[in-house]
Amino acid sequence: MKPYKGKEVEGYLASLDKDKLQIVQELRKLIREAIPESREATKWGTLVFEKDKIIGAIMAHKNQVNLQLWRGAELTDKEGRLIGDTESMRHLTFIKSSDIKRGYVKGLLKEAGKLE
């Protein structure tokens, strides 16, 4: 990942390696489909999606991309794939875009969008 110093979404996206960008773009598309009233912003050097409050974030790391869900502990995780043991936050990890199970992820996002 290239150094990211800007605060705009486009700058964040431009900082990503091609393989991470593909995953991030797929997740952004699912977020728009599942929570159309949400908006994107960059905070803390990552891409967040929010309504009145933050719902979650897409965090690109060296070897993976995480989809963070702020109130993930409250979600119905039928597949048991959410990771985390904090009081509220959970995440999913993706190594490649084919790791994204669209129906499952979209369902979690819809539920997360209703919690906010």
Buried (B, 14 or more C-beta within 10 A) or exposed (E): EEEBEEEEBEEBBEBBEEEBBBBBBBBBEBBBEBBEEBEBBBEEBBBBBBEEEBBBBBBBEEEBBBBBBBBBBEBEBEEEBBEBEEEEBBBBBBEEBEBBBEEBBBBBBBBBBEEB
